[in-house]
Amino acid sequence: MSIFNDIRTAFNRRDNSLNQLLLINVLVFVVLQLIRVVMWLSGLPYYSSVIEQLALPSNLSWLAYRPWTVLTYAFVHEGFLHILFNLLNLYWFGSLIREYLGERKVTSLYILGALAGAALFLLGYNLIPKLQQLGPTIVLGASGAVVAIVVGAATLLPNYEFNLILIGPVRIKYIAAVLVLIAIFGLDGGNTGGEMAHIGGAILGFTFIKQLQAGRDLGRPILAIGDWVGGLFTGRPNLRVSHRNRATVPPTTKARKGPAQPDAEDIDSILDKISRSGYESLSKEEKQKLFRASQQ
């Protein structure tokens, strides 16, 4: 069927991380809903057990038997509105990260945001007495990872505007601030674990962009692991660079050099200009520098 060909094409394409993250979330949701319906029709009470294998538990002894849940929880949704709002925010704000920093930064932010959300959730439920009194619980959903991307985009482009229905143009720094405040104010509500994950993701998103602007990419280990795992499935050999004596260039031939990679100061000044005046204010040379930096 063409739909399966489209899905396979989306995953085979390089530099398609945002669409791949969206697809993974949708596919996991669809599969889980099918399992839920089939088990309900069959009278089998095992759906909750399936969710327990994917959701992140606050109990560390349970986590020891399911360590993969520190990441899988960020791809699991049970409610339609839950996944809808998460994927809309992932697409809108992830598109900004993709445009200005490249596809691979979207992946880094999502994975690191999920891990940061998991870390704060686990720390809170195991160190804060009030949360310990609530007893063991689980957390699931992409909200922590998505909030990392939202706050990351707002840190990178604070004055970028989205047109909101019934409100009009709103700078994304205010959208991010509202999401963070909602998470803080909701800590004493019915979704304490989820709000902890949101706050963890927000802290990561802000830190990630600030470190990137300082010339440090926190996502390099994530991308290195991803490339290694991808190589196992695709069978691509690891490239090795061998150094040889430089060949003598004939006097009549000039050695060709590629464009120089922009340094961190150039990128910082370009990002500042985007924040002040928008992407369209950049010159052609500045846009090229930003693009080359996103490919590093």
KOLNU-875741 format. One record per residue: x, y, z of N, C-alpha, C in turn; chain. Coordinates in steps of 0.2 Angstrom, whole numbers, plus 5000, padded with zeros to 4 digits. Atoms other than C-alpha are relative to their C-alpha. Example, Ala and Ser with C-alpha at 12.3 -4.5 7.8 and 13.67 -1.06 7.14 Angstrom:
# KOLNU-875741
PT/5004/4994/5000/5062/4978/5039/5004/5006/5000/A .
PT/4996/4994/4999/5068/4995/5036/4996/5005/5003/A .
END
This chain:
# KOLNU-875741
PT/5004/4994/5000/5000/5000/5000/5004/5006/5000/A .
PT/4996/4994/5001/5006/5018/4996/5001/5003/5007/A .
PT/4999/4997/4994/5004/5023/5014/5006/4997/5004/A .
PT/4994/5004/4997/5017/5010/5020/5006/5003/4996/A .
PT/4995/4998/5004/5028/5016/5006/5002/5007/5002/A .
PT/4999/4993/4997/5026/5034/5012/5004/5000/5006/A .
PT/4997/5001/4994/5031/5029/5029/5007/4998/5000/A .
PT/4993/5003/5001/5046/5019/5024/5004/5006/4997/A .
PT/4996/4995/5003/5052/5034/5013/5001/5005/5005/A .
PT/4999/4995/4995/5050/5046/5027/5006/4998/5005/A .
PT/4995/5002/4995/5061/5035/5038/5007/4999/4996/A .
PT/4994/5001/5004/5074/5032/5024/5003/5006/4998/A .
PT/4997/4994/5002/5076/5050/5020/5005/5003/5006/A .
PT/4995/4997/4995/5091/5059/5029/4997/5007/5001/A .
PT/5002/4993/4999/5088/5076/5037/4993/5000/5000/A .
PT/5007/5000/4999/5070/5072/5041/4998/4998/5007/A .
PT/5001/5002/4993/5071/5071/5060/4993/5002/5002/A .
PT/5007/4997/4998/5055/5082/5063/4995/4995/4998/A .
PT/5005/5004/5003/5044/5072/5052/5000/4992/5003/A .
PT/4999/5007/4997/5051/5055/5059/4998/5000/5007/A .
PT/5002/4999/4993/5048/5061/5077/4992/5000/5000/A .
PT/5007/5000/5001/5030/5065/5072/4997/4993/4999/A .
PT/5003/5007/5003/5027/5048/5063/5001/4995/5006/A .
PT/4999/5005/4994/5035/5038/5078/4994/5001/5005/A .
PT/5005/4999/4995/5023/5046/5090/4993/4998/4998/A .
PT/5006/5002/5003/5008/5043/5078/4999/4993/5000/A .
PT/5000/5008/5001/5012/5025/5075/5000/4997/5006/A .
PT/5000/5003/4993/5015/5021/5093/4993/5001/5003/A .
PT/5007/4999/4998/4998/5029/5097/4995/4995/4997/A .
PT/5005/5005/5003/4989/5019/5084/5001/4993/5002/A .
PT/4999/5007/4998/4997/5003/5088/4997/4998/5007/A .
PT/5002/5001/4993/4993/5005/5107/4992/5000/5000/A .
PT/5007/5000/5000/4975/5010/5103/4997/4993/4997/A .
PT/5002/5007/5003/4973/4994/5092/5001/4995/5005/A .
PT/4999/5005/4995/4980/4984/5106/4995/5000/5005/A .
PT/5005/4998/4995/4968/4992/5118/4993/4997/4998/A .
PT/5006/5003/5003/4953/4988/5107/4999/4993/5000/A .
PT/5000/5008/5001/4958/4970/5103/4999/4997/5007/A .
PT/5000/5004/4993/4961/4966/5122/4993/5001/5003/A .
PT/5007/4999/4997/4944/4974/5127/4995/4995/4997/A .
PT/5004/5005/5003/4935/4964/5114/5001/4993/5002/A .
PT/4998/5007/4998/4944/4948/5119/4999/4999/5007/A .
PT/5001/5001/4993/4941/4951/5137/5007/4999/5004/A .
PT/4993/5001/4997/4960/4951/5141/5002/5007/5004/A .
PT/4998/4994/4996/4965/4963/5155/5007/5002/5000/A .
PT/4993/4999/5000/4983/4965/5150/5002/5007/4997/A .
PT/4997/4993/5003/4983/4983/5142/5004/5004/5004/A .
PT/4997/4996/4995/4988/4991/5158/5007/4997/5000/A .
PT/4993/5003/5000/5003/4979/5158/5004/5002/4994/A .
PT/4996/4998/5005/5008/4984/5141/5002/5008/5001/A .
PT/4998/4993/4999/5008/5003/5146/5005/5000/5005/A .
PT/4995/5000/4995/5018/4999/5161/5007/4998/4998/A .
PT/4993/5001/5003/5032/4992/5150/5003/5006/4996/A .
PT/4998/4994/5004/5033/5009/5141/5000/5006/5004/A .
PT/5001/4994/4996/5028/5022/5154/5006/5000/5005/A .
PT/4995/4999/4996/5041/5029/5166/4998/4999/5008/A .
PT/5002/5001/4994/5039/5023/5184/5004/5004/5005/A .
PT/4997/4996/4995/5043/5034/5199/5004/4995/5005/A .
PT/4997/5005/4996/5048/5018/5209/5007/4998/4997/A .
PT/4993/5002/5002/5067/5015/5207/5001/4993/4999/A .
PT/4999/5007/5000/5066/4997/5210/4996/4997/4993/A .
PT/5003/5001/5006/5053/4996/5196/5004/5002/4994/A .
PT/4996/4997/5005/5064/5007/5185/5006/4995/4998/A .
PT/4994/5004/5001/5079/4995/5187/4998/4994/4995/A .
PT/5002/5006/5004/5069/4981/5178/4997/5003/4993/A .
PT/5002/4997/5007/5063/4993/5164/5003/5007/4999/A .
PT/4996/4994/5001/5077/5005/5161/4999/5004/4994/A .
PT/5002/4996/5007/5071/5009/5143/4995/5005/5001/A .
PT/5006/4996/4999/5056/5018/5150/5002/5007/5001/A .
PT/4998/4993/5000/5067/5034/5153/5000/5003/4993/A .
PT/5001/4997/5007/5065/5036/5134/4993/4999/4997/A .
PT/5006/5002/5004/5050/5026/5128/4994/5004/5003/A .
PT/5006/4996/4997/5038/5036/5140/4999/5006/4995/A .
PT/5001/4994/5004/5041/5051/5128/4997/4999/4993/A .
PT/5003/5002/5006/5033/5042/5114/4993/4997/5001/A .
PT/5007/5004/4998/5017/5035/5123/4995/5005/5002/A .
PT/5006/4996/4998/5000/5044/5123/4994/4995/5000/A .
PT/5006/5004/5000/4984/5037/5128/4993/5004/4998/A .
PT/5005/4995/5003/4972/5052/5124/5001/5003/4994/A .
PT/5000/4997/5007/4968/5059/5107/5002/5007/5001/A .
PT/4998/4993/4999/4969/5077/5114/5007/5001/5002/A .
PT/4993/5000/4997/4985/5073/5123/5005/5000/4994/A .
PT/4995/5000/5006/4994/5068/5107/4999/5006/4995/A .
PT/5001/4995/5005/4986/5081/5096/5004/5006/5002/A .
PT/4997/4994/4998/4992/5096/5106/5008/4999/5001/A .
PT/4993/5001/5000/5009/5088/5109/5003/5001/4993/A .
PT/4997/5000/5007/5012/5085/5090/4999/5007/4997/A .
PT/5001/4994/5003/5005/5102/5085/5006/5005/5003/A .
PT/4995/4996/4997/5017/5111/5097/5007/4997/4997/A .
PT/4994/5003/5003/5031/5099/5091/5001/5002/4993/A .
PT/4999/4998/5007/5028/5103/5073/5001/5008/4999/A .
PT/4999/4993/5001/5026/5122/5075/5007/5003/5003/A .
PT/4994/4998/4997/5041/5125/5087/5006/4996/4997/A .
PT/4995/5004/5003/5051/5111/5079/5002/5002/4994/A .
PT/4998/4997/5007/5050/5119/5062/5004/5006/5001/A .
PT/4996/4995/4999/5058/5134/5069/5007/4998/5002/A .
PT/4993/5003/4999/5073/5124/5076/5003/4997/4994/A .
PT/4998/5003/5006/5074/5115/5060/5002/5005/4995/A .
PT/4999/4995/5005/5074/5131/5050/5007/5003/5001/A .
PT/4995/4996/4998/5087/5140/5060/5006/4996/5002/A .
PT/4994/5004/4998/5098/5126/5067/5001/4993/4997/A .
PT/4999/5006/5004/5095/5111/5056/4996/4994/5004/A .
PT/5004/5006/4998/5086/5094/5058/5003/4997/5006/A .
PT/4997/5004/4994/5098/5086/5070/4999/5003/5006/A .
PT/5001/4997/4994/5096/5099/5083/4993/4999/5003/A .
PT/5007/5002/4997/5077/5094/5084/5001/4994/5003/A .
PT/4999/5006/4996/5082/5077/5088/5003/5000/5006/A .
PT/4996/4999/4994/5095/5082/5101/4995/5003/5005/A .
PT/5004/4997/4995/5082/5093/5110/4995/4996/5002/A .
PT/5006/5005/4998/5068/5080/5109/5003/4995/5005/A .
PT/4997/5006/4996/5079/5066/5116/5002/5003/5007/A .
PT/4997/4997/4994/5088/5077/5129/4994/5003/5005/A .
PT/5006/4998/4996/5071/5085/5134/4997/4995/5004/A .
PT/5003/5006/4997/5064/5068/5137/5004/4998/5006/A .
PT/4995/5002/4994/5079/5063/5148/5000/5005/5006/A .
PT/5000/4995/4994/5079/5079/5158/4993/5000/5003/A .
PT/5007/5001/4997/5060/5077/5161/5000/4994/5004/A .
PT/4999/5007/4996/5063/5059/5167/5004/5001/5006/A .
PT/4995/4999/4994/5077/5065/5178/4997/5004/5006/A .
PT/5003/4995/4995/5067/5079/5187/4994/4996/5003/A .
PT/5005/5004/4997/5052/5067/5189/5002/4995/5005/A .
PT/4998/5005/4995/5062/5053/5197/5003/5004/5006/A .
PT/4997/4996/4994/5072/5066/5208/4994/5002/5004/A .
PT/5005/4997/4995/5056/5074/5214/4996/4995/5004/A .
PT/5003/5005/4996/5047/5058/5218/5004/4996/5005/A .
PT/4995/5003/4995/5062/5051/5227/5003/5004/5005/A .
PT/4997/4995/4995/5068/5066/5236/4996/5005/5004/A .
PT/5004/4996/4997/5054/5077/5240/4995/4997/5004/A .
PT/5005/5004/4996/5044/5071/5255/4993/5001/4998/A .
PT/5008/4999/5002/5027/5078/5249/4999/4996/4995/A .
PT/5001/5004/5006/5029/5069/5233/5000/4992/5002/A .
PT/4999/5007/4997/5035/5053/5242/4993/4997/5003/A .
PT/5007/5002/4996/5018/5053/5252/4995/4998/4995/A .
PT/5006/5002/5005/5008/5052/5235/5001/4993/4998/A .
PT/4999/5007/5002/5015/5035/5232/5003/4999/4993/A .
PT/4997/5002/5006/5022/5026/5217/4995/5003/4994/A .
PT/5005/4998/5006/5015/5033/5200/5005/4999/4993/A .
PT/4996/5000/5007/5020/5033/5181/4999/5007/4997/A .
PT/5001/4994/5005/5022/5047/5168/5001/4997/4993/A .
PT/4999/5001/5007/5020/5046/5150/4998/5006/4996/A .
PT/5001/4995/5004/5019/5057/5135/5006/5004/4998/A .
PT/4994/4997/5003/5030/5068/5124/5000/5008/5003/A .
PT/5000/4993/4998/5026/5084/5134/5007/5003/5002/A .
PT/4993/4997/4997/5043/5086/5143/5005/5001/4994/A .
PT/4996/4999/5006/5052/5084/5126/4998/5005/4996/A .
PT/5003/4995/5004/5040/5095/5117/5001/5007/5003/A .
PT/4999/4994/4996/5042/5109/5131/5007/5002/4999/A .
PT/4993/4998/5002/5061/5108/5128/5001/5003/4994/A .
PT/5000/4997/5007/5058/5112/5110/4997/5007/5000/A .
PT/5004/4993/4999/5046/5126/5114/5005/5005/5003/A .
PT/4995/4995/4996/5058/5134/5127/5006/5001/4996/A .
PT/4994/4999/5004/5073/5131/5115/4999/5005/4995/A .
PT/5002/4995/5005/5064/5140/5101/4999/5007/5003/A .
PT/5001/4994/4997/5059/5154/5112/5007/5003/5003/A .
PT/4993/4997/4998/5077/5156/5119/5004/5002/4994/A .
PT/4996/4998/5007/5084/5156/5101/4997/5006/4997/A .
PT/5003/4994/5004/5071/5168/5094/4994/5002/5004/A .
PT/5005/4998/4995/5062/5176/5108/4994/5005/4997/A .
PT/5004/4995/5003/5054/5190/5097/4996/4997/4994/A .
PT/5004/5003/5005/5047/5178/5084/4993/4999/5002/A .
PT/5007/5000/4998/5028/5179/5083/4996/4995/4996/A .
PT/5005/5005/5003/5015/5166/5080/4993/5004/5001/A .
PT/5007/4997/5000/4997/5172/5075/4995/4995/5004/A .
PT/5005/5004/4997/4985/5164/5088/4993/5002/4999/A .
PT/5007/4999/5001/4967/5162/5085/4997/5004/5006/A .
PT/5004/4995/4995/4956/5176/5094/5005/5004/5003/A .
PT/4995/4995/4997/4972/5184/5100/5004/5004/4995/A .
PT/4996/4997/5005/4983/5188/5085/5007/4999/5001/A .
PT/4993/5001/4999/5002/5190/5085/5002/5000/5007/A .
PT/4997/5000/4994/5011/5184/5100/5007/4998/5000/A .
PT/4993/5002/5000/5029/5183/5103/5001/4993/5004/A .
PT/5000/5007/4997/5034/5165/5107/5004/5000/5007/A .
PT/4997/5000/4993/5044/5170/5123/4994/5000/5005/A .
PT/5006/5000/4995/5027/5173/5131/4996/4994/5000/A .
PT/5003/5007/5001/5020/5157/5124/5004/4995/5005/A .
PT/4996/5004/4996/5034/5148/5132/5000/5001/5008/A .
PT/5001/4998/4993/5033/5158/5148/4993/4997/5003/A .
PT/5006/5003/4997/5015/5153/5150/5000/4993/5001/A .
PT/5000/5007/5000/5018/5135/5147/5004/4998/5007/A .
PT/4996/5001/4994/5031/5135/5161/4997/5002/5006/A .
PT/5004/4998/4994/5020/5144/5173/4995/4996/5001/A .
PT/5005/5005/4999/5006/5132/5170/5003/4994/5003/A .
PT/4997/5006/4997/5018/5118/5174/5001/5001/5007/A .
PT/4998/4999/4993/5024/5126/5190/4993/5001/5004/A .
PT/5006/4999/4996/5006/5131/5196/4996/4993/5000/A .
PT/5004/5007/5000/5000/5113/5192/5003/4995/5004/A .
PT/4997/5005/4996/5012/5104/5203/4996/4997/5006/A .
PT/5004/5002/4994/4999/5103/5217/4993/4997/4997/A .
PT/5006/5002/5003/4986/5097/5204/5000/4992/4999/A .
PT/5001/5007/5001/4981/5080/5197/5006/4997/4996/A .
PT/4995/5003/5005/4996/5078/5185/5007/5003/5002/A .
PT/4994/4997/4997/5011/5082/5197/5006/4997/4996/A .
PT/4995/5004/5003/5022/5069/5188/5001/5003/4993/A .
PT/4999/4997/5006/5019/5077/5171/5002/5007/5000/A .
PT/4997/4993/4999/5022/5094/5177/5007/5000/5002/A .
PT/4993/5001/4998/5038/5089/5184/5004/4999/4994/A .
PT/4997/5001/5006/5043/5082/5167/5000/5006/4995/A .
PT/5000/4994/5004/5038/5098/5159/5005/5005/5002/A .
PT/4995/4995/4997/5049/5109/5170/5007/4997/4998/A .
PT/4994/5003/5002/5063/5097/5167/5002/5001/4993/A .
PT/4999/4999/5007/5061/5099/5148/5001/5007/4999/A .
PT/4999/4993/5001/5060/5118/5150/5007/5002/5002/A .
PT/4993/4998/4997/5076/5119/5160/5005/4998/4994/A .
PT/4995/5003/5006/5085/5108/5146/5000/5004/4994/A .
PT/5001/4996/5006/5078/5118/5132/5004/5007/5000/A .
PT/4996/4994/4999/5085/5134/5139/5007/4999/5000/A .
PT/4993/5001/4999/5101/5127/5144/5003/4998/4993/A .
PT/4997/5003/5006/5104/5118/5127/5001/5006/4995/A .
PT/4999/4995/5005/5102/5134/5117/5005/5005/5002/A .
PT/4994/4995/4997/5113/5145/5129/5006/4997/4999/A .
PT/4994/5003/5001/5126/5132/5128/5002/5000/4993/A .
PT/4998/5000/5007/5125/5131/5109/5002/5007/4998/A .
PT/4997/4993/5002/5127/5150/5108/5007/5001/5003/A .
PT/4994/4999/4997/5142/5148/5119/5005/4995/4996/A .
PT/4995/5005/5004/5150/5135/5106/5000/4993/5002/A .
PT/5000/5007/4997/5145/5119/5116/4994/4997/4998/A .
PT/5006/5003/5002/5133/5107/5108/4999/4994/5005/A .
PT/5002/5005/4995/5125/5096/5122/4998/4994/4996/A .
PT/5003/5006/5004/5118/5085/5108/5004/4996/4997/A .
PT/4995/5004/5004/5134/5078/5101/4999/4993/5002/A .
PT/5000/5007/4998/5133/5062/5112/4994/4996/4997/A .
PT/5006/5003/5002/5115/5059/5107/5000/4998/4992/A .
PT/4999/5001/5007/5119/5061/5088/5005/4995/4999/A .
PT/4995/5005/5002/5134/5050/5089/4997/4993/5002/A .
PT/5003/5006/4999/5124/5036/5097/4995/4998/4995/A .
PT/5005/5001/5006/5110/5039/5084/5003/4997/4994/A .
PT/4996/5001/5006/5123/5038/5070/5002/4992/5000/A .
PT/4998/5006/4999/5130/5022/5077/4995/4994/5000/A .
PT/5006/5005/5001/5113/5013/5079/4998/5000/4993/A .
PT/5002/5000/5007/5108/5019/5062/5004/4996/4996/A .
PT/4995/5004/5004/5124/5011/5055/4999/4993/5001/A .
PT/5002/5007/4999/5119/4995/5063/4995/4997/4995/A .
PT/5005/5002/5003/5103/4994/5054/5001/5001/4992/A .
PT/4999/4998/5007/5108/5002/5037/5006/4996/4997/A .
PT/4994/5004/5003/5125/4992/5036/5005/5004/4997/A .
PT/4995/4995/5003/5134/5008/5031/5007/4999/5004/A .
PT/4993/5000/4997/5153/5006/5035/5002/5006/5003/A .
PT/4997/4994/4997/5161/5018/5047/5006/5003/4995/A .
PT/4995/4997/5004/5172/5030/5037/5006/5002/5004/A .
PT/4993/4999/4997/5190/5031/5041/5004/5005/4996/A .
PT/4996/4995/5003/5201/5046/5037/5007/4998/5000/A .
PT/4993/5002/5000/5219/5041/5032/5004/5006/4997/A .
PT/4996/4994/5002/5232/5055/5031/5006/4998/4996/A .
PT/4995/5001/5005/5244/5055/5016/5004/5006/4999/A .
PT/4996/4994/5002/5258/5067/5011/4996/5004/4995/A .
PT/5004/4995/5004/5250/5082/5003/5003/4999/4993/A .
PT/4998/5000/5007/5251/5080/4984/5003/5007/4997/A .
PT/4998/4993/5002/5261/5094/4975/4996/5002/4995/A .
PT/5005/4997/5004/5250/5106/4966/5004/5003/4994/A .
PT/4997/4997/5005/5256/5111/4949/5000/5007/5000/A .
PT/5000/4993/4999/5261/5129/4948/4995/5003/4996/A .
PT/5005/4996/5004/5248/5133/4935/4993/4998/5003/A .
PT/5006/5002/4997/5234/5125/4946/4999/5003/5007/A .
PT/5002/4998/4993/5226/5133/4961/4996/4995/5004/A .
PT/5003/5005/4996/5221/5122/4975/4993/5003/5002/A .
PT/5007/4997/4998/5202/5124/4978/4998/4999/5007/A .
PT/5001/5001/4993/5196/5127/4995/4992/5001/5001/A .
PT/5007/4999/4998/5178/5125/5002/4999/5006/5004/A .
PT/5002/4994/4996/5169/5139/5011/5002/4999/5007/A .
PT/4998/5001/4993/5176/5142/5028/4994/5000/5005/A .
PT/5006/5001/4995/5165/5136/5043/5000/5007/5004/A .
PT/5001/4994/4996/5158/5151/5053/5002/4998/5007/A .
PT/4998/5001/4993/5165/5153/5071/4994/5002/5004/A .
PT/5005/4999/4996/5154/5154/5086/4998/5007/5001/A .
PT/5001/4993/4999/5155/5173/5087/4995/5002/4994/A .
PT/5004/4998/5006/5148/5175/5069/4993/4997/5001/A .
PT/5007/5003/4999/5133/5163/5073/4997/5004/5006/A .
PT/5003/4997/4994/5130/5172/5090/4997/5007/4997/A .
PT/5002/4994/5003/5129/5189/5080/4994/4999/4996/A .
PT/5005/5001/5005/5118/5182/5067/4993/4998/5004/A .
PT/5006/5002/4996/5106/5174/5080/4997/5006/5004/A .
PT/5002/4994/4997/5105/5191/5089/4996/5004/4995/A .
PT/5003/4996/5005/5101/5199/5073/4993/4998/4998/A .
PT/5006/5003/5001/5087/5187/5070/4995/5001/5005/A .
PT/5004/4998/4995/5080/5190/5087/4997/5007/5000/A .
PT/5002/4993/5000/5080/5209/5084/4995/5001/4994/A .
PT/5003/4997/5006/5074/5210/5066/4997/4994/4996/A .
PT/5002/5006/5004/5069/5192/5060/5004/4998/4995/A .
PT/4996/5004/5005/5076/5180/5048/5001/5004/4993/A .
PT/5000/4997/5006/5072/5190/5033/5005/5006/4999/A .
PT/4995/4995/4999/5084/5204/5039/5007/4998/4998/A .
PT/4993/5002/5001/5099/5193/5036/5002/5001/4992/A .
PT/4997/5000/5006/5110/5195/5021/5001/4993/4997/A .
PT/4999/5007/5003/5113/5181/5008/5006/4997/5004/A .
PT/4994/5003/4997/5130/5178/5016/4999/4998/5007/A .
PT/5002/5002/4993/5123/5178/5034/4996/4993/5000/A .
PT/5004/5006/5001/5110/5165/5028/5004/4994/4999/A .
PT/4996/5006/5002/5123/5154/5020/5005/4998/5007/A .
PT/4996/5002/4994/5134/5155/5036/4996/4996/5005/A .
PT/5004/5003/4995/5119/5150/5047/4999/4993/4998/A .
PT/5002/5007/5003/5115/5135/5035/5006/4996/5001/A .
PT/4994/5004/5000/5133/5129/5035/5001/4998/5008/A .
PT/4999/5002/4993/5134/5130/5054/4995/4995/5002/A .
PT/5005/5005/4999/5118/5119/5055/5002/4993/4998/A .
PT/4998/5006/5003/5127/5106/5045/5006/4997/5004/A .
PT/4994/5003/4996/5142/5104/5057/4998/4995/5005/A .
END
